[in-house]
Amino acid sequence: MEGSKTMEMTGAQMVMEGLLREGVEHIFGLPGGANLPLYDTLPQYEPKIRHYLVKHEQAAAHAADAYARVTGKAGVCFGTSGPGATNLVTGIANAWIDSVPMVCVTGQVITALIGRDGFQEADIQGITIPITKHNELVLDVNEIPRAMQEAFYIATTGRPGPVLIDIPRDVFQQRGKFYWKDKVELRGYKPHFTPDPNEVAKAADLIERSQRPVLISGHGVIISQAYAEIRELAERANLPVITTLLGISSFPGTHPLYLGMTGMHGMYWNNVAISESDLIVAVGMRFDDRVTGRLKDFAPNAKIVHIEIDPAEIGKNVRPTATLQGDAKECLRELNRLVVRKERSGWFTRLDQLRREHPSITIPDTEEMLPQYVIDQIYKATKGDCYVCTGVGQHQMWAAQYFWYDKPNSFITSGGLGTMGFEVPSAMGVQAAKP
């Protein structure tokens, strides 16, 4: 087998050695009976790998999630069997729906007890099938290196997502041969990155012929780190830019072309603009209900250019006229080669009119200290040079509306799952990543 020379070690050491080789520097977790052998090995790998002890596994998952969002690397969390593993589930589901790369390593009861409803046994593999990109119960100690290497590969390539590796306590303790491949290749998993040139040309033509276009920048722009490319498209083709909630901080908040957030809690003028548009260029977004409202009433006059890496999202909610399936950065690079500058003075005049007529984010003049005012003052005090972590609810929307994010990827929030309690553990994860 290609790769590093084999070495003998315990299953727990194999997990830690795998993390080290994947460049992991931070782990969030909580020990318990089934994963104690893993924790016994931790001192051997400090200070190269630092462990953050949480009081509840959900916090470990959220911290790993936020760490992944700001670094672009897979976040790592540990949990024990039974309730330890099930406590991770909300955080895993949050990472799943928001496309966050994460590797969760859980302990399991000893192999002789699996399926016998032993103490603290839960079928975490079965439980997390719908909310993981991949999961695996490893029963052979010699399979741990392969499982770990594949977990990181799957979690971080294509559309990112969480992967769970479940390992019985006795397998952690067994000794076996550690090996490491030079390259991971999975026959049934081939992420697609480059768009069809014909679809790129069709998209460029639609942009050129449009009179009232809107560019919607989603989370995929941040995941792909396509900040320069999305800005180039907007400036080159003269497109007004709107973001989804998770797309906030993908485009400079103070840029003249930026209009703010769309959707249920977005600026009123943006929703009117979408309704009046004749073309929507949607990048790295999935047209969820918080953006579209009633699908039959969404952008009734607009053709759609959809740039998206996950084929399952294309045509799921909205039927596109042109489809650029692939990595957002790569797709935008190809599109930018073909788009041309077009003056749209009439459209921008209309957008300015909408903003005057519907001043959605004006802070009322009152002696009370309103939350909107507080958010605005935090923005002015920090000049936007910070990371903002939120929970879910009204404060989340105020943070989205009244803070202008020029710093790329600086708004860390739970989007699709809407997980309350995300703010404190996510702040821990961001602080570990960007102290």
BELBELPE-V354021 format. One record per backbone hydrogen bond with DSSP energy under -0.5 kcal/mol. CO is the residue of the C=O (numbers start at 1). NH is the residue of the N-H. E is the energy in kcal/mol with one decimal. If there is no record, write none. Layout:
BEGIN
<<CO/NH/E> <CO/NH/E>>
END
This chain:
BEGIN
<<7/178/-4.4> <9/176/-2.6> <10/14/-2.1> <11/15/-1.9> <12/16/-2.0> <13/17/-3.0> <14/18/-2.4> <15/19/-2.2> <16/20/-2.4> <17/21/-2.2> <18/22/-1.4> <19/24/-2.5> <20/23/-1.4> <25/50/-3.0> <27/52/-3.0> <28/78/-2.0> <29/54/-1.9> <32/35/-0.6> <32/36/-0.7> <33/36/-0.8> <35/38/-0.7> <35/39/-1.7> <36/40/-2.4> <37/41/-0.8> <38/41/-0.7> <38/42/-0.6> <39/42/-0.6> <41/44/-1.4> <41/45/-0.5> <42/45/-2.2> <43/46/-0.8> <45/49/-2.3> <50/27/-2.5> <51/53/-0.6> <52/29/-2.2> <56/59/-1.1> <56/60/-1.1> <57/61/-2.2> <58/62/-2.4> <59/63/-2.6> <60/64/-2.4> <61/65/-2.3> <62/66/-2.5> <63/67/-2.5> <64/68/-2.2> <65/69/-2.0> <66/70/-1.9> <67/71/-1.5> <68/72/-2.7> <75/103/-3.0> <76/28/-1.9> <77/105/-2.5> <78/30/-0.7> <79/107/-2.0> <81/84/-1.9> <82/86/-2.6> <83/87/-2.1> <85/88/-1.2> <86/89/-1.1> <88/92/-2.4> <89/93/-2.9> <90/94/-2.2> <91/95/-2.0> <92/96/-2.5> <93/97/-2.3> <94/98/-1.4> <95/100/-2.6> <96/99/-1.0> <101/75/-2.1> <102/163/-2.7> <103/77/-1.8> <104/106/-0.6> <104/165/-3.1> <105/79/-1.8> <106/167/-2.7> <108/169/-2.3> <110/113/-2.0> <110/114/-0.7> <111/114/-0.7> <113/116/-2.4> <113/118/-0.7> <118/121/-1.6> <122/124/-2.3> <123/127/-2.6> <124/128/-1.9> <126/129/-0.8> <128/131/-1.1> <128/132/-0.6> <129/132/-0.8> <134/164/-1.7> <136/138/-0.6> <136/166/-3.1> <137/139/-0.7> <138/168/-0.7> <139/141/-0.5> <140/143/-2.3> <141/144/-1.4> <143/147/-2.5> <144/148/-2.8> <145/149/-2.5> <146/150/-2.7> <147/151/-2.0> <148/152/-1.8> <149/153/-1.8> <150/154/-2.8> <151/155/-2.4> <152/156/-1.7> <153/157/-1.2> <155/161/-1.7> <158/160/-0.7> <161/102/-1.2> <162/133/-3.1> <162/134/-0.8> <163/104/-2.9> <164/136/-2.0> <164/166/-0.5> <165/106/-2.4> <166/138/-2.7> <167/108/-1.7> <168/172/-1.8> <169/173/-1.2> <170/174/-1.3> <172/12/-2.5> <174/11/-1.8> <176/9/-2.1> <176/178/-0.6> <178/7/-1.6> <180/4/-2.4> <185/187/-0.5> <186/189/-1.6> <193/327/-1.3> <196/199/-0.6> <196/200/-1.9> <197/201/-2.3> <198/202/-2.0> <199/203/-2.3> <200/204/-2.4> <201/205/-2.0> <202/206/-2.2> <203/207/-2.2> <204/208/-2.2> <205/209/-2.2> <206/210/-1.0> <212/278/-1.6> <212/279/-1.0> <213/240/-0.5> <214/216/-0.6> <214/281/-2.8> <215/217/-0.6> <215/242/-2.9> <216/218/-0.6> <216/283/-2.8> <217/244/-1.7> <218/221/-1.5> <218/222/-0.7> <219/223/-2.6> <220/224/-2.1> <221/225/-0.6> <221/226/-2.6> <222/225/-0.8> <226/230/-2.4> <227/231/-1.8> <228/232/-2.2> <229/233/-2.2> <230/234/-2.2> <231/235/-2.6> <232/236/-3.0> <233/237/-2.4> <234/238/-0.9> <234/239/-2.2> <240/215/-2.7> <241/259/-3.0> <241/260/-0.5> <242/217/-2.9> <243/262/-2.0> <244/248/-0.7> <245/248/-1.0> <247/250/-2.2> <249/409/-1.8> <251/249/-0.5> <252/255/-1.4> <255/258/-1.9> <257/241/-3.1> <260/243/-2.1> <261/267/-2.3> <263/266/-1.4> <267/270/-0.6> <267/271/-1.4> <268/272/-2.0> <269/273/-2.5> <270/274/-2.3> <271/275/-1.9> <272/276/-1.9> <273/277/-1.0> <278/303/-2.0> <279/214/-2.0> <280/282/-0.8> <280/305/-3.1> <281/216/-2.7> <281/283/-0.6> <282/284/-0.6> <282/307/-3.2> <283/218/-2.6> <284/220/-2.5> <288/291/-1.5> <288/292/-2.2> <289/293/-2.4> <290/264/-3.2> <294/297/-1.3> <294/298/-0.6> <295/298/-1.1> <297/300/-0.6> <299/302/-1.5> <303/280/-2.7> <304/306/-0.6> <304/321/-2.7> <304/322/-1.9> <305/282/-3.0> <305/307/-0.6> <306/308/-0.6> <306/324/-2.7> <307/284/-3.2> <308/326/-1.2> <309/311/-0.7> <310/313/-1.8> <310/314/-0.6> <311/314/-0.6> <313/315/-0.6> <313/316/-1.1> <313/317/-0.5> <318/315/-0.7> <318/320/-0.6> <322/306/-2.5> <323/325/-0.7> <324/308/-1.7> <324/326/-0.6> <327/331/-2.9> <328/332/-2.7> <329/333/-2.1> <330/334/-1.9> <331/335/-2.4> <332/336/-2.8> <333/337/-0.9> <335/338/-1.6> <335/339/-1.6> <344/348/-2.4> <345/349/-2.3> <346/350/-1.7> <347/351/-2.2> <348/352/-2.3> <349/353/-2.0> <350/354/-2.2> <351/355/-2.0> <352/356/-1.9> <353/357/-2.6> <354/358/-2.0> <358/360/-2.3> <359/362/-1.4> <362/364/-0.6> <364/366/-1.0> <368/370/-1.3> <370/374/-1.9> <371/375/-2.5> <372/376/-2.2> <373/377/-2.4> <374/378/-2.2> <375/379/-2.2> <376/380/-2.2> <377/381/-2.5> <378/382/-2.3> <379/383/-1.8> <379/384/-0.8> <382/385/-2.0> <384/386/-1.8> <387/389/-0.6> <388/412/-3.1> <393/397/-1.4> <394/398/-2.4> <395/399/-2.3> <396/400/-1.6> <397/401/-1.9> <398/402/-2.9> <399/403/-0.5> <403/405/-0.7> <404/406/-1.2> <405/253/-0.8> <407/410/-0.8> <410/388/-3.0> <410/412/-0.6> <411/413/-0.6> <412/390/-1.9> <413/415/-0.6> <418/420/-0.8> <419/422/-1.1> <421/425/-0.6> <422/426/-1.9> <423/427/-2.1> <424/428/-1.8> <425/429/-2.1> <426/430/-2.5> <427/431/-2.5> <428/432/-2.2> <429/433/-1.8> <430/434/-3.4>>
END
